[in-house]
């Protein structure tokens, strides 16, 4: 089913995402000791088949952290970290959280912690504005290409007919020489209904 968001709906959703990312960036800065900036951000309603082609030319290995909510507003967060970018993250976070040094799966723990901070910041902004209770799952961290990780995050959707709202945020920390791609996938019909309700209040 094709769903088109109005400019006002896109504007409100973008505002909520930016507010959540701003909150998350402050927490990340405190944890990593480095400033994080948003390079780009976009919001659009797209068919599943198109969403799966977003990264088809990128064959690099990434760590992907997936967080999900099955509340009144179903959503999936997918945080992507290029494999080369995880070492400076580990070193920075080990200074503020020394216990990480002793973990056998330190990279996965660091990726999961950062993904959780980003996800919780956005969920808080959305829950407050839309008057909802949204609980996120524990981050599930795996490795693969961006396309493989995206396909796993979208597995519950019907690629032949479902439309989702995707927000794509690119973040960068110059001090750490690291990047992060954040993709938020929302059920288009549910999200549009919630946005309309919030706008008319």
C-alpha positions as CSV (number, residue, x, y, z in Angstrom):
1,X,0.0,0.0,0.0
2,X,1.4,3.3,-1.0
3,X,1.4,6.0,1.7
4,X,2.4,9.6,1.2
5,X,3.3,11.8,4.1
6,X,2.3,15.5,4.1
7,X,4.9,18.1,4.5
8,X,3.6,18.9,8.0
9,X,3.9,15.2,8.9
10,X,7.4,15.0,7.6
11,X,8.3,18.2,9.4
12,X,7.1,16.9,12.8
13,X,8.8,13.5,12.4
14,X,12.0,15.2,11.3
15,X,11.8,17.5,14.4
16,X,11.4,14.5,16.7
17,X,14.3,12.7,15.1
18,X,16.6,15.8,15.4
19,X,15.6,16.3,19.0
20,X,16.3,12.7,19.9
21,X,19.7,12.8,18.0
22,X,20.6,16.0,19.8
23,X,19.9,14.4,23.2
24,X,21.8,11.3,22.2
25,X,24.8,13.3,20.9
26,X,25.2,14.9,24.3
27,X,25.3,11.6,26.1
28,X,27.7,10.1,23.5
29,X,30.0,13.1,24.0
30,X,30.0,12.5,27.8
31,X,30.7,8.8,27.4
32,X,33.3,9.0,24.6
33,X,34.9,12.3,25.4
34,X,34.4,13.4,21.7
35,X,31.9,15.6,19.9
36,X,29.4,13.9,17.5
37,X,27.8,15.7,14.6
38,X,25.0,14.9,12.2
39,X,26.3,14.9,8.6
40,X,22.9,14.3,7.0
41,X,19.4,13.3,7.8
42,X,16.4,12.3,5.7
43,X,12.8,11.1,6.2
44,X,10.7,9.4,3.5
45,X,8.0,6.7,2.9
46,X,9.4,4.0,0.7
47,X,8.4,0.5,-0.5
48,X,10.4,-2.3,1.2
49,X,11.9,-3.4,-2.1
50,X,13.4,0.1,-2.5
51,X,14.7,0.2,1.1
52,X,16.6,-3.0,0.5
53,X,18.6,-1.4,-2.4
54,X,19.8,1.5,-0.3
55,X,23.3,0.1,0.2
56,X,23.6,-2.5,-2.5
57,X,26.9,-1.0,-3.8
58,X,28.5,-1.0,-0.4
59,X,30.1,-4.4,0.2
60,X,32.2,-3.4,3.3
61,X,31.7,-5.3,6.5
62,X,29.8,-3.5,9.3
63,X,28.8,-4.1,12.8
64,X,25.0,-3.8,13.0
65,X,23.0,-3.3,16.1
66,X,19.2,-3.8,15.9
67,X,16.7,-2.6,18.5
68,X,13.0,-3.3,18.2
69,X,9.8,-2.2,19.8
70,X,6.4,-4.0,19.4
71,X,4.4,-1.4,21.3
72,X,1.6,0.7,19.9
73,X,4.2,2.1,17.5
74,X,6.2,-0.8,16.0
75,X,9.7,0.3,15.0
76,X,13.1,-1.0,14.2
77,X,16.4,0.8,14.8
78,X,19.4,-0.3,12.8
79,X,22.8,1.2,13.7
80,X,25.6,0.5,11.3
81,X,29.3,0.9,12.2
82,X,32.0,0.2,9.6
83,X,34.4,-2.4,11.0
84,X,37.4,-0.1,10.7
85,X,35.6,2.5,12.9
86,X,35.1,0.4,16.0
87,X,38.6,0.4,17.4
88,X,38.7,4.1,18.3
89,X,35.2,3.7,19.8
90,X,36.5,0.9,22.0
91,X,39.5,2.9,23.1
92,X,37.4,6.0,23.9
93,X,34.7,4.1,25.9
94,X,37.3,2.0,27.8
95,X,38.5,5.2,29.4
96,X,35.1,6.0,30.9
97,X,34.0,2.4,31.4
98,X,37.2,0.4,32.3
99,X,35.1,-2.8,32.8
100,X,34.8,-3.0,29.0
101,X,38.5,-4.0,28.7
102,X,37.8,-7.3,30.3
103,X,34.9,-8.3,28.1
104,X,35.6,-11.1,25.5
105,X,33.2,-9.5,23.1
106,X,34.2,-5.9,23.7
107,X,33.4,-4.6,20.2
108,X,29.9,-5.9,20.3
109,X,29.4,-4.5,23.8
110,X,30.6,-1.0,22.7
111,X,28.4,-1.0,19.5
112,X,25.4,-2.2,21.5
113,X,25.9,0.6,24.1
114,X,26.2,3.3,21.6
115,X,23.2,2.0,19.6
116,X,21.2,1.9,22.9
117,X,22.0,5.5,23.6
118,X,21.0,6.7,20.2
119,X,17.8,4.6,20.2
120,X,16.7,5.7,23.6
121,X,17.2,9.4,22.8
122,X,15.0,9.2,19.8
123,X,12.4,7.0,21.5
124,X,12.1,9.5,24.4
125,X,11.5,12.4,22.0
126,X,8.9,10.5,20.1
127,X,7.2,9.1,23.2
128,X,6.9,12.5,24.9
129,X,5.4,14.2,21.8
130,X,3.1,11.4,20.7
131,X,2.1,10.5,24.2
132,X,3.1,6.9,24.0
133,X,5.0,4.3,26.0
134,X,7.8,2.8,23.8
135,X,10.1,0.1,25.1
136,X,13.1,-1.0,23.1
137,X,14.6,-4.4,23.1
138,X,18.2,-5.1,24.1
139,X,20.5,-4.4,21.1
140,X,21.2,-7.5,19.0
141,X,24.7,-7.0,17.4
142,X,25.9,-8.9,14.3
143,X,28.3,-8.5,11.4
144,X,27.7,-8.3,7.7
145,X,27.2,-6.0,4.7
146,X,24.8,-3.1,5.1
147,X,22.4,-4.8,2.7
148,X,22.4,-8.1,4.7
149,X,21.9,-6.3,8.0
150,X,19.1,-4.2,6.5
151,X,17.4,-7.3,5.1
152,X,17.4,-8.9,8.6
153,X,15.9,-5.8,10.1
154,X,13.1,-5.7,7.5
155,X,12.3,-9.5,7.6
156,X,8.9,-9.0,9.1
157,X,7.6,-6.8,6.3
158,X,6.1,-8.0,3.0
159,X,8.5,-6.8,0.4
160,X,5.8,-7.0,-2.3
161,X,3.3,-4.5,-0.8
162,X,4.5,-2.9,2.5
163,X,5.6,0.7,2.8
164,X,7.7,1.9,5.6
165,X,8.9,5.3,6.8
166,X,12.6,5.4,6.9
167,X,14.8,8.0,8.6
168,X,18.4,7.8,7.6
169,X,20.9,9.7,9.8
170,X,24.7,9.9,9.2
171,X,26.8,10.8,12.2
172,X,30.5,11.6,12.5
173,X,33.0,12.1,15.2
174,X,36.1,13.9,13.9
175,X,38.0,13.4,17.2
176,X,37.5,9.7,17.0
177,X,37.7,9.3,13.2
178,X,34.5,7.2,13.3
179,X,31.1,7.2,11.6
180,X,27.7,5.7,12.2
181,X,24.6,5.3,10.0
182,X,21.3,5.1,11.9
183,X,18.2,3.9,10.2
184,X,14.8,4.0,11.8
185,X,12.1,1.9,10.2
186,X,8.5,2.7,11.1
187,X,5.2,1.1,10.0
188,X,4.0,3.9,7.6
189,X,0.2,3.5,8.3
190,X,0.7,3.5,12.1
191,X,3.1,6.4,12.1
192,X,1.0,8.6,9.8
193,X,-2.0,8.0,12.1
194,X,0.0,9.0,15.2
195,X,1.5,12.1,13.5
196,X,-2.0,13.3,12.3
197,X,-3.3,12.9,15.9
198,X,-0.3,14.9,17.3
199,X,-0.7,17.7,14.7
200,X,-4.4,18.2,15.3
201,X,-4.1,18.5,19.1
